Amino acid sequence: MTNIPQHMLVRIRKAKDEQLKQLDLRCYSFWDENEKLTEIPAEIFELEWLEELDLSGNDIGQIPNLLSHFPNLKFFGFRWQNTQLIDWVNQVSRLKVDLSNFGISNKLPEFILSLNNLTALSLSRNQIITIPDAIAELQNLTELNLSRNQITTIPNAIAELQNLTELNLSRNQITTISDAVAKLQNLTKLDLDSNKITIIPDAIANLQNLTELDLSRNEITTIPDTIANLKNLTKLYLWGNQITIIPDTIANLQNLTKLVLNRNKITTISDAIANLQNLTELYLCGNQITTIPDGIANLQNLTGLFLGRNKITIISDAIANLQNLTELDLWNNQITTIPDAIAKLQNLTELDLSRNEIITIPNTIANLQNLTELDLSRNEIITIPDAIAKLQNLTELDLSRNEIITIPNRIANLQNLTELDLSSNEITIIPDAIANLKNLTNPNRIANLQNLTELDLSSNEITIIPDAVAKLENLARLDLLDNKIITIPDTIANLQNLTELDLSSNEITIIPDAVAKLENLARLDLLHNKIITIPNAIATPLALNLYVNTITKNYRYTEATKVPPQQVAIVFGAGVYPDGTPSPMLADRVTAAVELYKLKRVKKILMTGDNSRKDYDEVTTMQQFAIARGVPEKDITLDYAGFSTYESCYRAKDIFGVENAILVTQNFHLPRAVYTCRQFGIQALGLGTPDWESYSKQTVSWYTFREKLSILKALCEVHVTRPKPTFLGEFEGIK
């Protein structure tokens, strides 16, 4: 049965219910194999009225003659897998072929030139340095994607593609926009993001039909006046350059709806911006702007204004005129006061004023009745006003890293709140009002945070976890790190949806049995406490083994083809014979890692094991075994100090900087390995190699018994003692 990603299934059902003639099942995820179709879902064949079908980006091996199922098919997009398709695809009016990541260098595959109906071609993620002149033969091409190659020059042959409407040359090594591009009169979208372009040529003004132009992440210093001739431009991306001035001529781009100039060196918002009457989104983050001009008030259609990471000290009252504004981003400036003008933005849903110098939240903030996200973290706020409680649609509130002492009872009126962050303040008490007290006859019992899923109160002065917290039944993450808590209440067992609980750096002495009742808990941190007793319900090896197995079951796989791609494979060491050959268990682990590499599930392999003696070297043995099976030495990193699972995981994160990985070991060992690595913050998946079916019953029985005891030790290490590994050293990274 075909595994159909949920979003594709929704589209298929919609096409069936509404008898849509177009069906888009493109896969946009390059790495995640679970997002790709490997065969055509049977459900599609019921849609006999289809005229357009796009399956590009998937890995479908065999595609039948679709014209026999869809007689009206006029457009077909797919990832090329075999050339036998030519017999029938030439009968489709318009064809889209995906040849991304096919190892193509500088010559087009011959069969491509025979497709007279080819209208869209993707050659992304190949090794193309020079665009072949043969590209000019594809006269019907309307879309060409050459992104993520090593192209340095745009050839004159590109000018022959007069039907081209979309050209993507992003992420190459292009230094100059050739005149050939300016001859593509029908071009509507041009993407040259992430190249080495220094100048926008005047000839670009010839592209009169251009609606989207992306020149982000280049080395451009000046926006030429000629860009004003692109009268049909609706979206202009120039972020990540060295631009210092917005020219007045930009005012001529009257159809512009989106202008992105983040991460440049702009000091002043030109008055010309105020003339862009159709602008809906303006991005100027990461510049050196000090003032918001009054002219901004003319942008009546603006819905998003992004001015974070500048040097703004005062928010202009003119901002009050932006009545369609829904998102306002002013984080990391030098603002000290929230003006009443902000409160007049009645349609605002997201407001970010974090990393400023704000001391007081004005009561007028209560007027922002449509606000759903409010970030005031990293300011100098002392008091949370009752006005906050009137923001009934608020779902996310971040007041972390301020100087707040008290959480007001009325904050519990925020009935739709799902995330509340009050970490790194000076709070001493969690009020009972934070719970869902349904009896509202007593004014001191105003509460209803039943939708809260994340609560962060770390780095405060809290001494007691009140029973009120246990009434937050939807809570998934509770962070009380770095407080002065002595006791964990038994009522914590009521938090059955809790998956993460951080109580590290407190003064806790006893872990109650109630903690063992948190069946969905995947991460428990009790590091740096004064624990003297671990209850039997937690400490029983059998119970621990069951717990770790249950927690990690969704992260473990037994087939390499089903593991989602990750950054690196971590192979754990095992026995090596005196002659330097790997034991069967070690050989099986390395063989599985080699398979992952060849399937492109990983790009690198980290070999971690014991080399504590000159005459015993697990990792070099593993390396030689992998090289002999086709893995290049440059893609293998060695950790000679992985003396235990715990130390291997610790060092993988701290020394080698691993963020996500596929762990490779036997099935009996895999749950502990995955659990340990995930506790260190590695997004770890696991590939288990066979055990019971590969080795003697006596051998596996012994290892399985030992594993039950090892899990107890592992839980103590990651949650209680957290010892440093035998060797740490300087950061090395994955080579």
Protein Blocks (a to p, Z undefined) as FASTA:
>chain_A
ZZddfklmmmmmmmmmnopabdcfbdfbfklmmlpcfbdcfklmmmmmbcbdcfehiacf
bacdfklmmmmbcbdcdddfbfklmmmmmmpmbacddfehklpakbccfklmmmmkbcbd
cfehiabfbdcfklmmmmmbmbdcfehiabfbdcfklmmmmmbmbdcfehiabfbdcfkl
mmmmmbmbdcfehiabfbdcfklmmmmmbmbdcfehiabfbdcfklmmmmmbmbdcfehi
abfbdcfklmmmmmbcbdcfehiabfbdcfklmmmmmbcbdcfehiabfbdcfklmmmmm
bcbdcfehiabfbdcfklmmmmmbfbdcfehiabfbdcfklmmmmmbcbdcfehiabfbd
cfklmmmmmbfbdcfehiabfbdcfklmmmmmbmbdcfehiabfbdcfklmmmmmbcbdc
fehiabfbdcfklpccfblkbmklgccffkbmbdcfehiabfbdcfklmmmmmbmbdcfe
hiabfbdcfklmmmmmbcbdcfehiabfbdcfklmmmmkbmbdcfehiabfbdcfklmpm
klmmmmmmmmmmmmccfbfklpccdfbdcdddddddfkopacfklmmmmmmmmmmmmnop
afbdcdddddfbfkbcfklmmmmmmmmnopafklpccdfklmbfklmmmmmmmmnopabd
cddddfklmmmmmmmmmmnopacddddddfklmmcfklmmmmmmmmmmmmmmmmmmmmmn
opadfbgbjcebjZZ
